[in-house]
Amino acid sequence: MPRPGKTHQGAAARFVVAEGRYQKGNVFRHRAGKAHLNTKKSSSRLRRLKRTTLVSKSQVKSMLRLLGR
């Protein structure tokens, strides 16, 4: 049985793999653009940036490899 790889700590801080009945295996990330210069952005835009979103399907395999899965 192959040994699992080490977890990439930068990826572990940025991505989370959902566990549970309905979201199992989905990789979530935070949206970009909310770190600074927020006073000029509208409230609705900031609320939208606050939510998490799914990593695109083309990148899920590489994200799971970085997370040691």
N, C-alpha and C positions, 0 to 999 in steps of 0.2 A: 504494500500500500504506500503510495507516495506521500512524502512529508509535506504538509502545507507550507507555503512560502511565508516570508515575513511580511507584516503589514507596513505599507508605506504611510508614515505618520502624517505627512502633509495631506494625503488623500483621506486619512481617517478623520482629520479635523474638518474637512470640507464636505464630505459625502457621508450619507447614512443609508444602509440597506434596510428596507422595511421588513419587519417580521409581523406575522399575523395572518389572519384568514384570507383577507381580500387583497392586500398589498404585497404579499410575500414575493421577495426577489426584486422589487422595484428599487432603483437607486435614486435618492433625492439629493438635491443641491439647493443652495441659496441663490437668489437672483443677483446679478451684478448691478452695480450702480447706486448703492445705498450707503457707501462708506463715508462720503463727504459731499460738500456743496449741496446740501439738502434744502436750504432755504428757498432756492429758486424753483424747486420741483413742487408740483401740486400735491395736495393731500391725497388725492385718489391715486396718483402715481406712486407715492410713498407707501400707501397701503398695498398696492399691487406688488411692489418690490419686497415687501415684508414677507410675503408668502414663499413657501418652497415650491419647487417644481421638479419634474422628473428629468433625469439625464436622458439624452437622446438615445434611441435604440442602437445606433451605430457605435456608441461609446460604452454601452453597458458592460460588454465583455472585458474591455480593458480596465474599467473601473473595478470590477469584481476581482480581477487579477491583482490590482494594486492593493485591494483591501484584504488579500490573502484568502480568498474564497475559491 
